[in-house]
Amino acid sequence: MRKKFVTVALLGTLIFTSTNFVGCKDYDDDINKLQEQVDALKSISISDLASQLQSLKDANGNLSVANAKMEAAIAEIKTNIEALKEADKTLTSLVNGKVDQSTYQAAIKELNEKCTDLANKVAALASLETAVNDLKANKVDKSVIDELKKTIEKLQSQDSDFATRIGKLENTVESLNTVLAGKADQTTVAALSTAIDELKKSVAGVDTKIAAALDPIQKSITKLQEDLAKKADAATVAADIEKVKSEMTAVTDALKTETAANLAAVKAELVGRITALETAKGQMDVQIGKLETDITALKERITKLENQPATDLNAVKADIAANKTAIDGALSTIGSIQGTITGIEDRLDGLGTEVGAVKKYIDEANSTLSTAIISQITSDIAAAVSSLQSEYAQADAELATRIETLEGLDTFDKTDYDALKSSLNSLKETVGDEKSGLVKDLKDLELKVSNLITDALAAKGEGTIDAAIAKQIQNTLENSAVIKAAIEAAISDVTGKVDKIDQELNSVLERIQSIVFVPQYKDNSGNAIVPVYKIDNKNGTVEMKFRISPIDKVAELVKLGTANPGIFSFYKEDALQSRATSENALVATEVKAGTDAGTIVIKAEVSNNLAATSSTSYYPVALKLSTSKEYGTAETPDTKPINDITTEYFNVSVKDITSQVYSLAANQTILYTDVAEKAVNSLTVNVDYGVGSLTLAQCGFTQNLVIYAVKCSGTWVKVGSLSQANKDEIKGKGFEVVGNTAVKLISPIDINRVDNELEVQLADNDIFGTTGSSVPAKTFDVTYKIVKNDVGATIDYSAITKAALQSGSDTYFDVNAQGEFVWKNTSSDGAQTFIIKAEKASKFTNNLIDGATAAEILAAIEGTLPANIEHKIGADDAGITEPTFTFDVAGDKIIVALPANAERKTYAMSTIYNTGLYGKIVLKATLKLAYPTAKQLWSHNQERWTTDGDYFVNYTPDVSGAPYYIEHDLKTGYVYSPVYASGVSYTYELVPNGVSVLPAGISIVSGSNGNSVLKFTRNVDLSKFRVKFTAIIGTHVAQTETFDVTMTYPITDKIAIPTTSLEYGKAGIESHAGLPIFKGVNLVDRFNTPVIKDGKIVTSPAWGTAYGLTGGTNSGNEYVLTDGVRYVIKKAVLENGDAMALSSFEIANDGKFHLKENNLAKKVTVTVQIKVTYTYGTVLSDEFAITLEPTL
């Protein structure tokens, strides 16, 4: 149907013209009301409604954004409130800990600032609510949006500042916690609590008072001492003692009284501060509660705002419906105007009876109107109203739908595009222009009405009524012009959108740079071809691959091609000719992405007129991509765009498929447990021709095999002719033929039918055709055979755990963190049993093996002969020393048998039941056994080891330097664990290190106590061998380690020199008190264990003794402490540079330095060094100086 969009304008013009010719003043109000309705109709346009709807959509979107912002703000405020509550808890704990008032007030100030920030947030959210209300009222303008942005930015800024303040508060609380925990330094404490400083001052004052009170007591004690020294009489001494006691008692009582008063004052002050803190905490709780109330109210307001957009949208929809109703009413009013005209005529007849002269004038006018104007206009209106009203309503709805479709079109779709283009072309034709269509009809009507007005006026003469009628007609015509312009604008808008889609389509196509054919097949001569196959002169389809550049345009090109494969076409050159071309031999029907990156696959239908080619000739074909949508002009319709992309020519080979090259699999199997239908169409017909084996689908043909006949008693019987006897025979074999489409196994399943066969003939008459009497030209013989389901099943019990063990299991083991059963003692060497549940109910189900029930599977396992049961460890058969397990079906148990003296390791066990009927039923379980770890079996005697790999040997050097043997009991390097004393033996073995054989002169021999003694000469290269230490349980190696032997002992640091002041003063020299020089003389070994402390050798623990430490003997200027170090006086120099005899000094056994003489005229500096001898040498200290003051 042609869409006539200017019908309303035209109809309005016609009807108003016919009404206004009455000329009666009584109907001016009716005319004015009708004009108002026309004006209202003019004011309502599709573009206005679309604009309003878009405004509402924008408002709704902005409202959603605002709601989201407020939701985020509320969530943030709630988070901050939780942080405040945590801070409150922290401060409460500080109150309980009696924190001073100044510190707490600082925290309260921080909280008050946070509360102020929260109040600001509430205010900001209130402004957001105002903005949302504006959106509800449809006050969506730039100023509202800008204000909303500013509010949100302000809120975000406050959020940032709020987070900063919260951080500061958390730091403050952390500082308070640090002080309370006693982890802050004195500076931090002083900074946090000035009250503590005041308390310190008070304490200092108490100290002063105590000192003042003790002063007379001290004086009394001094006097008592003097009297005792003078040997005063007993009475005097007794009096002195009583005086001291009396004074001490008085001071003690005074201190008690003052201390009690001070404590009471401090307690009162703390109670006051705690009360103030509790009051402040209560105030803070009130503020937080108020904030929570405000946020709850705000949440309720937001919920209301969330529901408002739907209400507003419903209101708009209601308004639109009301407008539509008004339009329908207006159209109905227009339809009734013809009746009004008739009424006006009747009233004119009445006027004629009252005034004769006037009646004659009116009769003449009425006659003129009836014959010259009204009859013409009435006939036009009658013809137009019935058709144009419905056409306008339909066209109006159609245009609105098209606009909505375009606005919602995210990506180009060829189908929608073609439909839209067709509709718009129809629209343009209907509206037309000055020469045709509604525009021309409107112009003709305008001319006709103008002529009628002229005729009417000429017939009656110029008059007031006639002039009014003329004016109304003229106004109506002007209104119609406005409506016409609006419709033309709508058409232009829609056309512009279509043109935009055209441009987008062209922009995609124009960006394609090249298309290259990708060969997939070769003929027997090695030439790349596109094979096309024919059966009975009927061609199939063909698929071809092409590479696209640029690669990133493949997806867009595939999308365009999917919507319209016609953008691709093919040039086909006739065989052996150069320029005779055609473009209908191959027609693209499908475009899809290739499996290789940057490729597309085009499927094409091949014309049946394309004849087969010989083995040496081909059809040259090229692919063309149309990159422009327009072709030619009216003058040159066959002209093609010069920028279309065309591939190089590729060879198309067309070949006939004959009956000799068909093949089909000769047999199909049906598991005796499978009762599902086996569709015969799922079988594949292959074609072996030229390029190897292809399926019919690959040749472009749709396969549809059906059952044509079944072999019964050696004779082929057509499916439609099967007798009951034939069907019983088929059933007896265990089969059922389902129509002509499938074969299936009958139920119930019978194992005795295994190996039964059924032969059928399949046919595909659509592809291969028939001979006379509908006999298939080609059939395929297929044999169906019933076979066993021997795929088997596997049940895995995973690792056996201690918790899973059932009654009857042995417990000679420990369990480590890895869940391993660890060897415990000699009882663990015996045979052991581990039992777990088999879990029949959960692990053996009816779907474990297709078609077999759990009971059938369990019965098959239980009935398996021992000769058909295999036990494996990993992939190998289990040995006699390895564990195996069996399945006690009746008892629902898995029983693991571990032989005596089995090696402790992880065993991946499998028990395989070869059932025959169901194949292999494999049960798996893992038994994790282990030995104690090396650390559990032994430890190192640490003075023998620098690292876990280096071991030290003691020996006594031979001063002569002659070759000698070094003997060492290796057991001294180990401590064997008493927990595993029974059943574990230890061995030592020499192994070469970097050489093929051990060096000569080294061996391990048995010592007198049965231990292993390492024996070697001093000339042996210790780097050429290592010692392997092994713990053996039963006959198995439990743990082992290998270490190096070294002769360097781990005391490498110097002896520390004295740390006390080494200045020998005059008084000490004269009193012969001696100067202590042993303090700080220390030495530690590599384990940081002291072996010398303050000059003495440490004997407990006996590391010093083990190292052979000794000070030596006194000799000349060397002085040895008992069980200590040796001091060596190196030199003595007077302050004038002269040397002083070393014999003038000595060092006593108590470690004190002495000057043998009392008189010393000059200052002397004495240099001393400390030594100690141990097994392998001497350890020294740095030299240090002792200064002596003159005594004269």
Order of alpha helices (4+ residues) and beta strands (2+ residues): alpha-alpha-alpha-alpha-alpha-alpha-alpha-alpha-alpha-alpha-alpha-alpha-alpha-alpha-beta-beta-beta-beta-beta-alpha-beta-beta-beta-beta-beta-beta-beta-beta-beta-beta-beta-beta-beta-beta-alpha-beta-beta-beta-alpha-beta-beta-beta-beta-beta-alpha-alpha-beta-beta-beta-beta-beta-beta-alpha-beta-beta-beta-beta-beta-beta-beta-beta-beta-beta-beta-alpha-beta-beta-beta-beta-alpha-beta-beta-beta-beta-beta-beta-beta
